[in-house]
């Protein structure tokens, strides 16, 4: 009896690799399950990421903050010859301001407050007779800009 030819399935290989990596990360790096140790809360003003990092000192934690992602990294000091290192990536549902981030850590609980980016609202700008904003001189980069602007003739 002829057996059907077995073909290589790259998607099955990727799925197997992903399962193996999840198993290794779950057991080899402190037994943490990333989804259970990270919480994300939202308000109109800010997003708050809370991470439970038991046994990790504040000086062992580093944060990388981007407009749409936070990465929490930790590398613990060696205890009995073993060093633990792990990384959590949190994709944020809204843009945040990386320059205004606040982070505190107390008894293994890391709290990162990420203020949302303030969206620009509608604004009305009034131009003066010289073709510039009222009360501002023409741009120093182009001193002839005021002459080039068309000023409607009030008599026509």
Secondary structure, 3 states (H helix, E strand, C coil): CCCCCCCCCHHHHHHHHHHHHHHHHHHHCCCCCHHHHEEEEECCCEEEEEEECCCCCHHHEEEEECCCEEEEEEECCCECCECCEEEEEEECCCCECHHHCEEEEECCEEEEEEEECCCCCCCCCCECCCCCECCCCCCCCCCCHHHHCCCCCCCC
